[in-house]
Amino acid sequence: PAYATLAAQVFAVTAAFQFLSSAVDYRNMIAGQEAFGASTGTTYKTITKDIQAATEGQLRYQEAAQSAAIGIAAGLTSDQITQIGVAAKNTSLALGRDLTDSFNRLTRGITKAEPELLDELGIILRLDPALKAYADKIGKSKEQLNQFEKSQAVANEVLGQAESKFGAISEDIDSSAFALQQFAIAFDDLLNILKSFLGA
């Protein structure tokens, strides 16, 4: 009994420490967003909420916030990042995959131009044709594209494929199918309020 009591107390202390640690991490993330937003003029909180709305409330705030920062830093627009959220939702429904994994694969696949991250989602990225198509669209040669334009070429290609392959699925899915995940995210939002208070 004594060992069981001690083990329970150690577990409780460890869990409390981990929660407090995550509260500090969450508070630091929010502070970092605010500081980065002030220097770039980007409202990360709004973009993060837009991403969550695009996934119909199925993506945790912290995951959406991190991807928003990565996407903006890589040259994506807020509209494109929101489109990634929609594409992730549709892709995960069509393929029966975890939405967070689909979202992360799309974000990293676009920002890093890594085809292998997208292959498992049924999106085939061929860099040279994507660059050429975008260059033709804006009246340049492929070799004249700057880094921002290259990132736009990749984003256009990936988001275009996601829409053409999986865009129609959202029309056939009852939104009640998202209820359990939405409940989990709503609970996570409540925990984030507590973390903000404890991490302050």
mmCIF file of the C-alpha atoms, coordinates in Angstrom:
data_MODEL
# 
_entry.id   MODEL 
# 
loop_
_atom_site.group_PDB 
_atom_site.id 
_atom_site.type_symbol 
_atom_site.label_atom_id 
_atom_site.label_alt_id 
_atom_site.label_comp_id 
_atom_site.label_asym_id 
_atom_site.label_entity_id 
_atom_site.label_seq_id 
_atom_site.pdbx_PDB_ins_code 
_atom_site.Cartn_x 
_atom_site.Cartn_y 
_atom_site.Cartn_z 
_atom_site.occupancy 
_atom_site.B_iso_or_equiv 
_atom_site.pdbx_formal_charge 
_atom_site.auth_seq_id 
_atom_site.auth_comp_id 
_atom_site.auth_asym_id 
_atom_site.auth_atom_id 
_atom_site.pdbx_PDB_model_num 
ATOM 1   C CA . PRO A 1 1   ? 0.000   0.000  0.000   1.00 0.00 ? 1   PRO A CA 1 
ATOM 2   C CA . ALA A 1 2   ? 2.824   2.395  0.829   1.00 0.00 ? 2   ALA A CA 1 
ATOM 3   C CA . TYR A 1 3   ? 4.443   1.870  -2.578  1.00 0.00 ? 3   TYR A CA 1 
ATOM 4   C CA . ALA A 1 4   ? 1.105   2.276  -4.336  1.00 0.00 ? 4   ALA A CA 1 
ATOM 5   C CA . THR A 1 5   ? 0.493   5.549  -2.501  1.00 0.00 ? 5   THR A CA 1 
ATOM 6   C CA . LEU A 1 6   ? 3.975   6.805  -3.352  1.00 0.00 ? 6   LEU A CA 1 
ATOM 7   C CA . ALA A 1 7   ? 3.573   5.814  -7.010  1.00 0.00 ? 7   ALA A CA 1 
ATOM 8   C CA . ALA A 1 8   ? 0.241   7.640  -7.192  1.00 0.00 ? 8   ALA A CA 1 
ATOM 9   C CA . GLN A 1 9   ? 1.767   10.760 -5.655  1.00 0.00 ? 9   GLN A CA 1 
ATOM 10  C CA . VAL A 1 10  ? 4.740   10.673 -8.041  1.00 0.00 ? 10  VAL A CA 1 
ATOM 11  C CA . PHE A 1 11  ? 2.359   10.253 -10.995 1.00 0.00 ? 11  PHE A CA 1 
ATOM 12  C CA . ALA A 1 12  ? 0.233   13.187 -9.821  1.00 0.00 ? 12  ALA A CA 1 
ATOM 13  C CA . VAL A 1 13  ? 3.269   15.449 -9.351  1.00 0.00 ? 13  VAL A CA 1 
ATOM 14  C CA . THR A 1 14  ? 4.670   14.435 -12.754 1.00 0.00 ? 14  THR A CA 1 
ATOM 15  C CA . ALA A 1 15  ? 1.336   15.100 -14.482 1.00 0.00 ? 15  ALA A CA 1 
ATOM 16  C CA . ALA A 1 16  ? 1.015   18.474 -12.774 1.00 0.00 ? 16  ALA A CA 1 
ATOM 17  C CA . PHE A 1 17  ? 4.562   19.428 -13.800 1.00 0.00 ? 17  PHE A CA 1 
ATOM 18  C CA . GLN A 1 18  ? 3.922   18.399 -17.416 1.00 0.00 ? 18  GLN A CA 1 
ATOM 19  C CA . PHE A 1 19  ? 0.712   20.438 -17.526 1.00 0.00 ? 19  PHE A CA 1 
ATOM 20  C CA . LEU A 1 20  ? 2.433   23.506 -16.065 1.00 0.00 ? 20  LEU A CA 1 
ATOM 21  C CA . SER A 1 21  ? 5.290   23.064 -18.530 1.00 0.00 ? 21  SER A CA 1 
ATOM 22  C CA . SER A 1 22  ? 2.845   22.906 -21.461 1.00 0.00 ? 22  SER A CA 1 
ATOM 23  C CA . ALA A 1 23  ? 1.107   26.000 -20.044 1.00 0.00 ? 23  ALA A CA 1 
ATOM 24  C CA . VAL A 1 24  ? 4.390   27.929 -20.158 1.00 0.00 ? 24  VAL A CA 1 
ATOM 25  C CA . ASP A 1 25  ? 5.070   26.640 -23.691 1.00 0.00 ? 25  ASP A CA 1 
ATOM 26  C CA . TYR A 1 26  ? 1.603   27.727 -24.801 1.00 0.00 ? 26  TYR A CA 1 
ATOM 27  C CA . ARG A 1 27  ? 1.995   31.178 -23.240 1.00 0.00 ? 27  ARG A CA 1 
ATOM 28  C CA . ASN A 1 28  ? 5.402   31.570 -24.908 1.00 0.00 ? 28  ASN A CA 1 
ATOM 29  C CA . MET A 1 29  ? 3.906   30.574 -28.268 1.00 0.00 ? 29  MET A CA 1 
ATOM 30  C CA . ILE A 1 30  ? 1.199   33.230 -27.926 1.00 0.00 ? 30  ILE A CA 1 
ATOM 31  C CA . ALA A 1 31  ? 3.781   35.844 -26.933 1.00 0.00 ? 31  ALA A CA 1 
ATOM 32  C CA . GLY A 1 32  ? 5.952   34.838 -29.876 1.00 0.00 ? 32  GLY A CA 1 
ATOM 33  C CA . GLN A 1 33  ? 2.994   35.128 -32.238 1.00 0.00 ? 33  GLN A CA 1 
ATOM 34  C CA . GLU A 1 34  ? 2.230   38.595 -30.962 1.00 0.00 ? 34  GLU A CA 1 
ATOM 35  C CA . ALA A 1 35  ? 5.851   39.734 -31.264 1.00 0.00 ? 35  ALA A CA 1 
ATOM 36  C CA . PHE A 1 36  ? 6.284   38.236 -34.743 1.00 0.00 ? 36  PHE A CA 1 
ATOM 37  C CA . GLY A 1 37  ? 2.944   39.677 -35.811 1.00 0.00 ? 37  GLY A CA 1 
ATOM 38  C CA . ALA A 1 38  ? 3.925   43.141 -34.574 1.00 0.00 ? 38  ALA A CA 1 
ATOM 39  C CA . SER A 1 39  ? 7.129   43.062 -36.620 1.00 0.00 ? 39  SER A CA 1 
ATOM 40  C CA . THR A 1 40  ? 5.523   41.666 -39.795 1.00 0.00 ? 40  THR A CA 1 
ATOM 41  C CA . GLY A 1 41  ? 2.067   43.212 -39.600 1.00 0.00 ? 41  GLY A CA 1 
ATOM 42  C CA . THR A 1 42  ? 0.470   39.771 -39.693 1.00 0.00 ? 42  THR A CA 1 
ATOM 43  C CA . THR A 1 43  ? -2.404  38.901 -37.365 1.00 0.00 ? 43  THR A CA 1 
ATOM 44  C CA . TYR A 1 44  ? -1.492  35.302 -36.565 1.00 0.00 ? 44  TYR A CA 1 
ATOM 45  C CA . LYS A 1 45  ? -4.363  34.821 -34.158 1.00 0.00 ? 45  LYS A CA 1 
ATOM 46  C CA . THR A 1 46  ? -6.872  35.602 -36.909 1.00 0.00 ? 46  THR A CA 1 
ATOM 47  C CA . ILE A 1 47  ? -5.121  33.324 -39.407 1.00 0.00 ? 47  ILE A CA 1 
ATOM 48  C CA . THR A 1 48  ? -5.013  30.528 -36.833 1.00 0.00 ? 48  THR A CA 1 
ATOM 49  C CA . LYS A 1 49  ? -8.742  30.850 -36.171 1.00 0.00 ? 49  LYS A CA 1 
ATOM 50  C CA . ASP A 1 50  ? -9.393  30.869 -39.933 1.00 0.00 ? 50  ASP A CA 1 
ATOM 51  C CA . ILE A 1 51  ? -7.439  27.625 -40.307 1.00 0.00 ? 51  ILE A CA 1 
ATOM 52  C CA . GLN A 1 52  ? -9.469  26.029 -37.525 1.00 0.00 ? 52  GLN A CA 1 
ATOM 53  C CA . ALA A 1 53  ? -12.682 27.192 -39.203 1.00 0.00 ? 53  ALA A CA 1 
ATOM 54  C CA . ALA A 1 54  ? -11.500 25.774 -42.542 1.00 0.00 ? 54  ALA A CA 1 
ATOM 55  C CA . THR A 1 55  ? -11.114 22.345 -40.930 1.00 0.00 ? 55  THR A CA 1 
ATOM 56  C CA . GLU A 1 56  ? -14.536 22.737 -39.290 1.00 0.00 ? 56  GLU A CA 1 
ATOM 57  C CA . GLY A 1 57  ? -13.017 22.918 -35.829 1.00 0.00 ? 57  GLY A CA 1 
ATOM 58  C CA . GLN A 1 58  ? -10.989 19.702 -36.096 1.00 0.00 ? 58  GLN A CA 1 
ATOM 59  C CA . LEU A 1 59  ? -7.475  21.120 -35.693 1.00 0.00 ? 59  LEU A CA 1 
ATOM 60  C CA . ARG A 1 60  ? -5.944  22.104 -32.360 1.00 0.00 ? 60  ARG A CA 1 
ATOM 61  C CA . TYR A 1 61  ? -5.060  25.763 -31.887 1.00 0.00 ? 61  TYR A CA 1 
ATOM 62  C CA . GLN A 1 62  ? -1.365  25.089 -31.295 1.00 0.00 ? 62  GLN A CA 1 
ATOM 63  C CA . GLU A 1 63  ? -1.025  22.973 -34.450 1.00 0.00 ? 63  GLU A CA 1 
ATOM 64  C CA . ALA A 1 64  ? -2.846  25.578 -36.528 1.00 0.00 ? 64  ALA A CA 1 
ATOM 65  C CA . ALA A 1 65  ? -0.742  28.393 -35.042 1.00 0.00 ? 65  ALA A CA 1 
ATOM 66  C CA . GLN A 1 66  ? 2.547   26.645 -35.751 1.00 0.00 ? 66  GLN A CA 1 
ATOM 67  C CA . SER A 1 67  ? 1.565   25.922 -39.344 1.00 0.00 ? 67  SER A CA 1 
ATOM 68  C CA . ALA A 1 68  ? 0.391   29.505 -39.826 1.00 0.00 ? 68  ALA A CA 1 
ATOM 69  C CA . ALA A 1 69  ? 3.798   30.795 -38.742 1.00 0.00 ? 69  ALA A CA 1 
ATOM 70  C CA . ILE A 1 70  ? 5.641   28.313 -40.962 1.00 0.00 ? 70  ILE A CA 1 
ATOM 71  C CA . GLY A 1 71  ? 3.455   29.114 -43.957 1.00 0.00 ? 71  GLY A CA 1 
ATOM 72  C CA . ILE A 1 72  ? 3.759   32.889 -43.622 1.00 0.00 ? 72  ILE A CA 1 
ATOM 73  C CA . ALA A 1 73  ? 7.529   32.634 -43.128 1.00 0.00 ? 73  ALA A CA 1 
ATOM 74  C CA . ALA A 1 74  ? 7.725   30.504 -46.305 1.00 0.00 ? 74  ALA A CA 1 
ATOM 75  C CA . GLY A 1 75  ? 5.872   33.114 -48.358 1.00 0.00 ? 75  GLY A CA 1 
ATOM 76  C CA . LEU A 1 76  ? 2.337   31.729 -48.407 1.00 0.00 ? 76  LEU A CA 1 
ATOM 77  C CA . THR A 1 77  ? -0.612  34.080 -48.149 1.00 0.00 ? 77  THR A CA 1 
ATOM 78  C CA . SER A 1 78  ? -3.204  33.807 -45.398 1.00 0.00 ? 78  SER A CA 1 
ATOM 79  C CA . ASP A 1 79  ? -5.754  32.685 -48.024 1.00 0.00 ? 79  ASP A CA 1 
ATOM 80  C CA . GLN A 1 80  ? -3.455  29.895 -49.187 1.00 0.00 ? 80  GLN A CA 1 
ATOM 81  C CA . ILE A 1 81  ? -2.905  28.703 -45.622 1.00 0.00 ? 81  ILE A CA 1 
ATOM 82  C CA . THR A 1 82  ? -6.663  28.611 -45.103 1.00 0.00 ? 82  THR A CA 1 
ATOM 83  C CA . GLN A 1 83  ? -7.002  26.662 -48.358 1.00 0.00 ? 83  GLN A CA 1 
ATOM 84  C CA . ILE A 1 84  ? -4.524  24.134 -46.964 1.00 0.00 ? 84  ILE A CA 1 
ATOM 85  C CA . GLY A 1 85  ? -6.918  23.664 -44.046 1.00 0.00 ? 85  GLY A CA 1 
ATOM 86  C CA . VAL A 1 86  ? -9.818  22.976 -46.430 1.00 0.00 ? 86  VAL A CA 1 
ATOM 87  C CA . ALA A 1 87  ? -7.658  20.629 -48.523 1.00 0.00 ? 87  ALA A CA 1 
ATOM 88  C CA . ALA A 1 88  ? -6.542  18.747 -45.396 1.00 0.00 ? 88  ALA A CA 1 
ATOM 89  C CA . LYS A 1 89  ? -10.139 18.272 -44.270 1.00 0.00 ? 89  LYS A CA 1 
ATOM 90  C CA . ASN A 1 90  ? -11.265 16.981 -47.666 1.00 0.00 ? 90  ASN A CA 1 
ATOM 91  C CA . THR A 1 91  ? -8.188  14.796 -48.127 1.00 0.00 ? 91  THR A CA 1 
ATOM 92  C CA . SER A 1 92  ? -8.511  13.200 -44.703 1.00 0.00 ? 92  SER A CA 1 
ATOM 93  C CA . LEU A 1 93  ? -12.187 12.432 -45.356 1.00 0.00 ? 93  LEU A CA 1 
ATOM 94  C CA . ALA A 1 94  ? -11.532 10.938 -48.789 1.00 0.00 ? 94  ALA A CA 1 
ATOM 95  C CA . LEU A 1 95  ? -8.580  8.812  -47.723 1.00 0.00 ? 95  LEU A CA 1 
ATOM 96  C CA . GLY A 1 96  ? -9.595  7.997  -44.155 1.00 0.00 ? 96  GLY A CA 1 
ATOM 97  C CA . ARG A 1 97  ? -6.467  9.649  -42.788 1.00 0.00 ? 97  ARG A CA 1 
ATOM 98  C CA . ASP A 1 98  ? -5.863  11.656 -39.658 1.00 0.00 ? 98  ASP A CA 1 
ATOM 99  C CA . LEU A 1 99  ? -6.644  15.318 -40.381 1.00 0.00 ? 99  LEU A CA 1 
ATOM 100 C CA . THR A 1 100 ? -3.666  16.674 -38.437 1.00 0.00 ? 100 THR A CA 1 
ATOM 101 C CA . ASP A 1 101 ? -1.290  14.407 -40.353 1.00 0.00 ? 101 ASP A CA 1 
ATOM 102 C CA . SER A 1 102 ? -2.846  15.462 -43.670 1.00 0.00 ? 102 SER A CA 1 
ATOM 103 C CA . PHE A 1 103 ? -2.596  19.123 -42.690 1.00 0.00 ? 103 PHE A CA 1 
ATOM 104 C CA . ASN A 1 104 ? 1.057   18.817 -41.669 1.00 0.00 ? 104 ASN A CA 1 
ATOM 105 C CA . ARG A 1 105 ? 1.942   16.891 -44.826 1.00 0.00 ? 105 ARG A CA 1 
ATOM 106 C CA . LEU A 1 106 ? 0.298   19.503 -47.039 1.00 0.00 ? 106 LEU A CA 1 
ATOM 107 C CA . THR A 1 107 ? 1.951   22.391 -45.193 1.00 0.00 ? 107 THR A CA 1 
ATOM 108 C CA . ARG A 1 108 ? 5.427   20.866 -45.210 1.00 0.00 ? 108 ARG A CA 1 
ATOM 109 C CA . GLY A 1 109 ? 5.027   19.460 -48.705 1.00 0.00 ? 109 GLY A CA 1 
ATOM 110 C CA . ILE A 1 110 ? 4.225   22.931 -50.043 1.00 0.00 ? 110 ILE A CA 1 
ATOM 111 C CA . THR A 1 111 ? 6.721   24.963 -48.017 1.00 0.00 ? 111 THR A CA 1 
ATOM 112 C CA . LYS A 1 112 ? 9.585   22.499 -48.558 1.00 0.00 ? 112 LYS A CA 1 
ATOM 113 C CA . ALA A 1 113 ? 8.508   21.396 -52.058 1.00 0.00 ? 113 ALA A CA 1 
ATOM 114 C CA . GLU A 1 114 ? 8.927   17.767 -50.987 1.00 0.00 ? 114 GLU A CA 1 
ATOM 115 C CA . PRO A 1 115 ? 6.925   15.405 -53.231 1.00 0.00 ? 115 PRO A CA 1 
ATOM 116 C CA . GLU A 1 116 ? 7.378   12.406 -50.918 1.00 0.00 ? 116 GLU A CA 1 
ATOM 117 C CA . LEU A 1 117 ? 5.324   14.133 -48.216 1.00 0.00 ? 117 LEU A CA 1 
ATOM 118 C CA . LEU A 1 118 ? 2.446   14.559 -50.660 1.00 0.00 ? 118 LEU A CA 1 
ATOM 119 C CA . ASP A 1 119 ? 2.568   11.175 -52.382 1.00 0.00 ? 119 ASP A CA 1 
ATOM 120 C CA . GLU A 1 120 ? 0.699   9.449  -49.555 1.00 0.00 ? 120 GLU A CA 1 
ATOM 121 C CA . LEU A 1 121 ? -2.134  11.940 -50.019 1.00 0.00 ? 121 LEU A CA 1 
ATOM 122 C CA . GLY A 1 122 ? -2.492  11.068 -53.686 1.00 0.00 ? 122 GLY A CA 1 
ATOM 123 C CA . ILE A 1 123 ? -0.986  14.404 -54.755 1.00 0.00 ? 123 ILE A CA 1 
ATOM 124 C CA . ILE A 1 124 ? 1.825   14.053 -57.264 1.00 0.00 ? 124 ILE A CA 1 
ATOM 125 C CA . LEU A 1 125 ? 4.122   17.063 -57.291 1.00 0.00 ? 125 LEU A CA 1 
ATOM 126 C CA . ARG A 1 126 ? 6.415   17.352 -60.283 1.00 0.00 ? 126 ARG A CA 1 
ATOM 127 C CA . LEU A 1 127 ? 8.446   20.462 -59.629 1.00 0.00 ? 127 LEU A CA 1 
ATOM 128 C CA . ASP A 1 128 ? 9.599   21.344 -63.157 1.00 0.00 ? 128 ASP A CA 1 
ATOM 129 C CA . PRO A 1 129 ? 6.118   21.214 -64.759 1.00 0.00 ? 129 PRO A CA 1 
ATOM 130 C CA . ALA A 1 130 ? 4.655   23.148 -61.807 1.00 0.00 ? 130 ALA A CA 1 
ATOM 131 C CA . LEU A 1 131 ? 7.279   25.882 -62.141 1.00 0.00 ? 131 LEU A CA 1 
ATOM 132 C CA . LYS A 1 132 ? 6.862   26.055 -65.905 1.00 0.00 ? 132 LYS A CA 1 
ATOM 133 C CA . ALA A 1 133 ? 3.074   26.313 -65.659 1.00 0.00 ? 133 ALA A CA 1 
ATOM 134 C CA . TYR A 1 134 ? 3.320   29.159 -63.148 1.00 0.00 ? 134 TYR A CA 1 
ATOM 135 C CA . ALA A 1 135 ? 6.033   30.914 -65.154 1.00 0.00 ? 135 ALA A CA 1 
ATOM 136 C CA . ASP A 1 136 ? 3.863   30.766 -68.290 1.00 0.00 ? 136 ASP A CA 1 
ATOM 137 C CA . LYS A 1 137 ? 0.940   32.132 -66.287 1.00 0.00 ? 137 LYS A CA 1 
ATOM 138 C CA . ILE A 1 138 ? 2.859   35.235 -65.177 1.00 0.00 ? 138 ILE A CA 1 
ATOM 139 C CA . GLY A 1 139 ? 4.774   35.720 -68.422 1.00 0.00 ? 139 GLY A CA 1 
ATOM 140 C CA . LYS A 1 140 ? 8.233   34.584 -67.339 1.00 0.00 ? 140 LYS A CA 1 
ATOM 141 C CA . SER A 1 141 ? 10.537  31.707 -68.076 1.00 0.00 ? 141 SER A CA 1 
ATOM 142 C CA . LYS A 1 142 ? 11.046  29.034 -65.437 1.00 0.00 ? 142 LYS A CA 1 
ATOM 143 C CA . GLU A 1 143 ? 14.604  30.257 -64.858 1.00 0.00 ? 143 GLU A CA 1 
ATOM 144 C CA . GLN A 1 144 ? 13.409  33.809 -64.141 1.00 0.00 ? 144 GLN A CA 1 
ATOM 145 C CA . LEU A 1 145 ? 11.237  32.845 -61.184 1.00 0.00 ? 145 LEU A CA 1 
ATOM 146 C CA . ASN A 1 146 ? 12.357  34.181 -57.815 1.00 0.00 ? 146 ASN A CA 1 
ATOM 147 C CA . GLN A 1 147 ? 11.988  32.222 -54.577 1.00 0.00 ? 147 GLN A CA 1 
ATOM 148 C CA . PHE A 1 148 ? 8.583   33.679 -53.745 1.00 0.00 ? 148 PHE A CA 1 
ATOM 149 C CA . GLU A 1 149 ? 7.258   32.849 -57.197 1.00 0.00 ? 149 GLU A CA 1 
ATOM 150 C CA . LYS A 1 150 ? 8.574   29.289 -56.915 1.00 0.00 ? 150 LYS A CA 1 
ATOM 151 C CA . SER A 1 151 ? 6.720   28.840 -53.631 1.00 0.00 ? 151 SER A CA 1 
ATOM 152 C CA . GLN A 1 152 ? 3.573   30.169 -55.287 1.00 0.00 ? 152 GLN A CA 1 
ATOM 153 C CA . ALA A 1 153 ? 3.998   27.708 -58.142 1.00 0.00 ? 153 ALA A CA 1 
ATOM 154 C CA . VAL A 1 154 ? 4.191   24.781 -55.729 1.00 0.00 ? 154 VAL A CA 1 
ATOM 155 C CA . ALA A 1 155 ? 1.250   26.038 -53.664 1.00 0.00 ? 155 ALA A CA 1 
ATOM 156 C CA . ASN A 1 156 ? -0.914  26.510 -56.764 1.00 0.00 ? 156 ASN A CA 1 
ATOM 157 C CA . GLU A 1 157 ? -0.102  23.041 -58.061 1.00 0.00 ? 157 GLU A CA 1 
ATOM 158 C CA . VAL A 1 158 ? -0.717  21.216 -54.772 1.00 0.00 ? 158 VAL A CA 1 
ATOM 159 C CA . LEU A 1 159 ? -3.878  23.117 -53.847 1.00 0.00 ? 159 LEU A CA 1 
ATOM 160 C CA . GLY A 1 160 ? -5.196  22.738 -57.390 1.00 0.00 ? 160 GLY A CA 1 
ATOM 161 C CA . GLN A 1 161 ? -4.711  18.965 -57.292 1.00 0.00 ? 161 GLN A CA 1 
ATOM 162 C CA . ALA A 1 162 ? -6.287  18.709 -53.842 1.00 0.00 ? 162 ALA A CA 1 
ATOM 163 C CA . GLU A 1 163 ? -9.346  20.632 -55.014 1.00 0.00 ? 163 GLU A CA 1 
ATOM 164 C CA . SER A 1 164 ? -9.774  18.681 -58.247 1.00 0.00 ? 164 SER A CA 1 
ATOM 165 C CA . LYS A 1 165 ? -9.347  15.290 -56.540 1.00 0.00 ? 165 LYS A CA 1 
ATOM 166 C CA . PHE A 1 166 ? -11.076 15.793 -53.200 1.00 0.00 ? 166 PHE A CA 1 
ATOM 167 C CA . GLY A 1 167 ? -12.985 19.076 -53.323 1.00 0.00 ? 167 GLY A CA 1 
ATOM 168 C CA . ALA A 1 168 ? -16.384 17.560 -54.062 1.00 0.00 ? 168 ALA A CA 1 
ATOM 169 C CA . ILE A 1 169 ? -16.339 15.251 -51.047 1.00 0.00 ? 169 ILE A CA 1 
ATOM 170 C CA . SER A 1 170 ? -17.313 17.989 -48.586 1.00 0.00 ? 170 SER A CA 1 
ATOM 171 C CA . GLU A 1 171 ? -20.692 18.280 -50.307 1.00 0.00 ? 171 GLU A CA 1 
ATOM 172 C CA . ASP A 1 172 ? -21.514 14.643 -49.522 1.00 0.00 ? 172 ASP A CA 1 
ATOM 173 C CA . ILE A 1 173 ? -20.468 14.529 -45.857 1.00 0.00 ? 173 ILE A CA 1 
ATOM 174 C CA . ASP A 1 174 ? -22.839 15.261 -42.998 1.00 0.00 ? 174 ASP A CA 1 
ATOM 175 C CA . SER A 1 175 ? -21.183 17.800 -40.685 1.00 0.00 ? 175 SER A CA 1 
ATOM 176 C CA . SER A 1 176 ? -22.265 15.685 -37.687 1.00 0.00 ? 176 SER A CA 1 
ATOM 177 C CA . ALA A 1 177 ? -19.450 13.314 -38.680 1.00 0.00 ? 177 ALA A CA 1 
ATOM 178 C CA . PHE A 1 178 ? -17.052 15.859 -37.195 1.00 0.00 ? 178 PHE A CA 1 
ATOM 179 C CA . ALA A 1 179 ? -18.799 16.054 -33.817 1.00 0.00 ? 179 ALA A CA 1 
ATOM 180 C CA . LEU A 1 180 ? -16.403 13.915 -31.769 1.00 0.00 ? 180 LEU A CA 1 
ATOM 181 C CA . GLN A 1 181 ? -13.268 15.647 -33.040 1.00 0.00 ? 181 GLN A CA 1 
ATOM 182 C CA . GLN A 1 182 ? -14.912 19.053 -32.609 1.00 0.00 ? 182 GLN A CA 1 
ATOM 183 C CA . PHE A 1 183 ? -15.700 18.148 -28.994 1.00 0.00 ? 183 PHE A CA 1 
ATOM 184 C CA . ALA A 1 184 ? -12.052 17.207 -28.410 1.00 0.00 ? 184 ALA A CA 1 
ATOM 185 C CA . ILE A 1 185 ? -10.897 20.516 -29.887 1.00 0.00 ? 185 ILE A CA 1 
ATOM 186 C CA . ALA A 1 186 ? -13.433 22.456 -27.811 1.00 0.00 ? 186 ALA A CA 1 
ATOM 187 C CA . PHE A 1 187 ? -12.038 20.752 -24.697 1.00 0.00 ? 187 PHE A CA 1 
ATOM 188 C CA . ASP A 1 188 ? -8.515  21.629 -25.838 1.00 0.00 ? 188 ASP A CA 1 
ATOM 189 C CA . ASP A 1 189 ? -9.605  25.277 -26.199 1.00 0.00 ? 189 ASP A CA 1 
ATOM 190 C CA . LEU A 1 190 ? -10.810 25.221 -22.579 1.00 0.00 ? 190 LEU A CA 1 
ATOM 191 C CA . LEU A 1 191 ? -7.461  23.823 -21.477 1.00 0.00 ? 191 LEU A CA 1 
ATOM 192 C CA . ASN A 1 192 ? -5.709  26.582 -23.439 1.00 0.00 ? 192 ASN A CA 1 
ATOM 193 C CA . ILE A 1 193 ? -7.631  29.214 -21.477 1.00 0.00 ? 193 ILE A CA 1 
ATOM 194 C CA . LEU A 1 194 ? -6.380  27.594 -18.281 1.00 0.00 ? 194 LEU A CA 1 
ATOM 195 C CA . LYS A 1 195 ? -2.853  27.365 -19.692 1.00 0.00 ? 195 LYS A CA 1 
ATOM 196 C CA . SER A 1 196 ? -2.909  31.068 -20.568 1.00 0.00 ? 196 SER A CA 1 
ATOM 197 C CA . PHE A 1 197 ? -3.863  31.873 -16.987 1.00 0.00 ? 197 PHE A CA 1 
ATOM 198 C CA . LEU A 1 198 ? -1.270  29.555 -15.435 1.00 0.00 ? 198 LEU A CA 1 
ATOM 199 C CA . GLY A 1 199 ? 1.503   30.505 -17.858 1.00 0.00 ? 199 GLY A CA 1 
ATOM 200 C CA . ALA A 1 200 ? 1.090   34.234 -17.295 1.00 0.00 ? 200 ALA A CA 1 
# 
